Amino acid sequence: MTRMTFASAIDHALETAMERDNRVVVLGEDVTMLRRNLYVRFGPKRVRQTPISEAAFLGAGVGAAMAGLRPVVEIMLVDFIAVAYDALLNEATKVRAFSGGKWSVPLVVRAACGGGYGDGGQHEQCLWGMLAGMPGLSVVVPSNPADAAGLMLSALACDDPVVFLEHKLLSDYWLDYLGGASRGTVSFDVPAEGTEGEVEKPPRPVPIGEGRVVAQGSDLSIFSLGVSLHRCLEALPSLADKGIRAEVIDLRSVAPLDRDLIVDSARKTGRVLVVDEDFIGFGLSGEIAAVMAEAGLKVDFARVCTEGVIPFARRLEDEALPNVRRIAEAALAMASR
Amino acid sequence: MMKPDIERLYRQMARMRFFEEAQADLWDRGLIPGEMHLGIGEEAVVAGVLDHLEEGDALALDHRSTPPLVARGVDLASMLLEVMGEEEGLCRGMGGHMHLFSREHLAGSSGIVGSSAPLGAGFALAAQCLSPGAVAFSFFGDGAANQGLVLESLNLASAWKLPQVFVCKDNRWAITTRTRSVTGGCLARRAASFGMPAYRVDGTQVEKVWVAAGKAVRRARAGRGPSFILASCPRMEGHFLGDPLLRVYREPLKQTVEIGPPLARAMLSKPLAALIQRCGYLGNIGRTIATLGGERYLLAIDPLRRGAKLLSEEARARIESEAKSEVAEAVSRAMERRGRND
């Protein structure tokens, strides 16, 4: 076990995979600088700089994956995937079906996501619900270094497309670049447990589609992921003070969703709170409600999500994203029903 | 041939520069959150183009949107309040510096690289239908010129003869990547191949930008279609404030300590036989940083200094002092409003 930051854990997983398999290549904007440790080791053929042309290089990633490479295509921020959506919606996720199961697209899309540092509504979205809505696409959202490394290894081993989302509050370099952390006159509510932790060398793969119980409880199930998972854990003491023992589950994968874990926990507690930094409508939180309804469960249900365009102003932004106060209030309201 | 009013152009350039410097100061003090992409170095391009703007014309802007908005006459204090995230800001604190909108000025911006091209095409389409003679300006960088949506917009504007002026601010960098290393062919020839006039100008010479933009705007107003202006200019404050590449120059020791050890580990990982090759790769990174530093610290031609040479010393000093006090007044007005909220 070695102590690693969230970002270096991902780097380490990539390095491990690139060492084992020559077909693994990294494509993206600025990767010479962003992935400089991989670049100086593996060179420009395997860590390849792209123009700002997401539609072209994500689409090319699909073709490259079909023809034998195992590309990791970096879309700097997940918000920017909008200009390249075709590559995922109509190409990468269709090939397996269209070819009658004879051809697949082993593509990893890596993108930074999430807010909490004042970058406004075009740079701080999560969008994992929108992405997970495409049949055939896996979407993973790690909340700590070990999961980040393990999920990246699993993504690289997967024969179908996987989107790997890296929350910017957990990755120090993104917070430095985009939050302007270097100036020292700003501060961010960074969850320490998520930004640094023990990682095995080489990392142990974390299966895609498998959630994890982070805190045991019997009164209420809280399903969350990414940075919101840490906000939930921060809310636990105030709930315990009121005699509420909440079970907290880190979903880790949005698609496929760990339906068994969700149903088991919900059946046990009878109350479900989803805390999701992504948009509230037509996404993960609604999907979880559907999973429980389909399992025949009648549970109390509430959600704390992002409800509209993420405001630029820091005060408004902190209110818009799931925070400890909103989580505690929602949990208490459910417990007192 | 008409001559530019150099004093008027220089006044706009000075206003933009002092406004950007005020933003840099507020950002350093932690009063502006998130990223801050300054337009320092682009002033002559913006001033030379927008001197031709008339009421009813539209602006489609990118992540360096404040200089054009300053030139357009948007209230300076309301922009400062906006980038500080205040309720009284231009967009009620909802937009922030990459997403500034002023409906009364028909000006919109976006932080998505290249999206000012289709937005401008839409503004131009509306102008063509609703107010013939009006023009839409799209500002973007050389990095954005490789976005599909920019290329599609060039074609659309040409096919529909839209009254649109594409202004490509060529600072030779796409974030930390040399644009040349990821670009095929020449951007001006590329635009020309869509069937529109393409002008290459030295974007540090405001009078040259003014002449080229005049031709483009006259063509658009007359309903003859779009034009493309490729204006070279320096990027003096990096991609954004706190740019890690510029920091290598500003705090070399700290950066070496942070970046060095993991790089050394990567260099020395097995197989060691690759070490010589790896030295070459490391050299590539070194060259990129050296190029950036060279351009910034040795070769950068400040468009304001160039513009000042066209004026008498008295005129330069008077214009600068007026612009400086206008911006200082806006800053104190914004800080006062902000203080009232705290």
Interface residues (C-beta under 8 A of the other chain):
Chain A: S8 E15 E29 D30 T32 M33 R36 N37 L38 Y39 V40 R41 G43 P44 Q49 T50 P51 I52 S53 E54 A55 A56 D79 F80 A82 V83 Y117 G118 D119 G120 G121 Q122 H123 D176 Y177 L178 G179 G180 A181 S182 R183 T185 V186 V309 P311 F312 A313 R314 R315 L316
Chain B: W27 D28 R29 G30 P33 G34 E35 M36 E82 G85 E86 E87 C91 G93 M94 G95 G96 H97 M98 H99 S110 G111 I112 V113 G114 S115 G143 A144 N146 Q147 G148 L149 A174 I175 T176 T177 T179 S181 V182 T183 F240 L241 G242 P244 L245 R247 I259 P262 L263 R265 A266 M267 S269 A274 Q277 R278 Y281 L282 N284 I285 T288
